[in-house]
Amino acid sequence: MKIHEYQAKAILAKYGVPVPKGGVASTPAEAREIASQLGGRVVIKAQVYAGGRGKAGGIKTATSPDEAEKLATEMIGRNLVTHQTSPQGVPVNKVLVEEAIGIARELYLGIVIDSARRLPVIMASEAGGMDIEEVAAKTREKILKSYIDPMTGFQPFLGRRLAFGMNLEPEQIRPATQLIGNLYRVFQEKDCSLAEINPLVVTSDGRLLALDAKLNLDDNALFRHRDYAELRDPGQEDKLELEASKHNISYIKLDGDVGCMVNGAGLAMATMDIIKLMGAAPANFLDVGGGASQEMVTTAFTILLSDPKVKAALVNIFGGILRCDIVARGMIESSKQVKIKVPIVVRMRGTNVEEGMRLLAESGLPVILANDLKDAAGKVVAAKERKQ
């Protein structure tokens, strides 16, 4: 689950991470009022679930309350297109108005889970203010890492090591160590999958400040944080992904045009891989789960077919707890709710596969049956090309 920058900074501030003074505005008039309270010279930042805002015109500096109101008028109510959004962009409904800061240096600080080591890792770099992926690709030596043992937790010496590695001044080592420790507390206590400050700046008067902030909250831990529901902004999320989440269906929209419905995340990844190997690209990741009901299958298949980019669909099912006949009935029921305009390739194996295949064969749906995964991928790519 993603949240906005202003929400992330409010959380960080509660944990003792220094952030700029500012406020969030939903109207240009509110932006003007906040700018007046901050002395006039402010930064206007579009609040969207995407990076790359600065290069896309989503972060601008105003020298007066009048200019702040003008810039807010240009942003609020429009879509912002960045390298992390679709070509249509995402709507800007709010802007963050912050005091303009004199910046001496830009640093990077972030915490994620290292899946290989199965440990939280704190990453820091003196090359902040730019994409960390670019730093990793071109100057990997500038990225410092400290792994955290959950048994002992964050230790101050780890923070000092990172602070020295970022070439901070001696008087900045102690506050930097405390800041890093506080960020780790946020990461742990708020069940984050990502806690990132980029840039973490050294101001012209020597202070450390989280100039930008990003917190991603682990969906699997939402039951422990009932208050997170009020942080969610549905207007920033893809409509199909939002609909899927309401039904506990794992669905992620991608850039391709071959829709996929699979049961099991590993099988879904393998299905997507072989579609790529066959020269096409998947339109989505969709895992209905091992124990899905007929209603969930119906909803999942309807969501898949509702994507206008889908030119062909591949249903790849290994029937265990989820029987093949349940999948077939779900697909048939879905066809009553949304008109099927694309070819569908089905590969099924497992429990009640004969019954599932019989139901599909007698349904009148434009189904192409496949024997194995390679055969299915080849047929769906061929069907997509014929349709084009």
Disulfide bonds with the S-S distance in Angstrom:
none
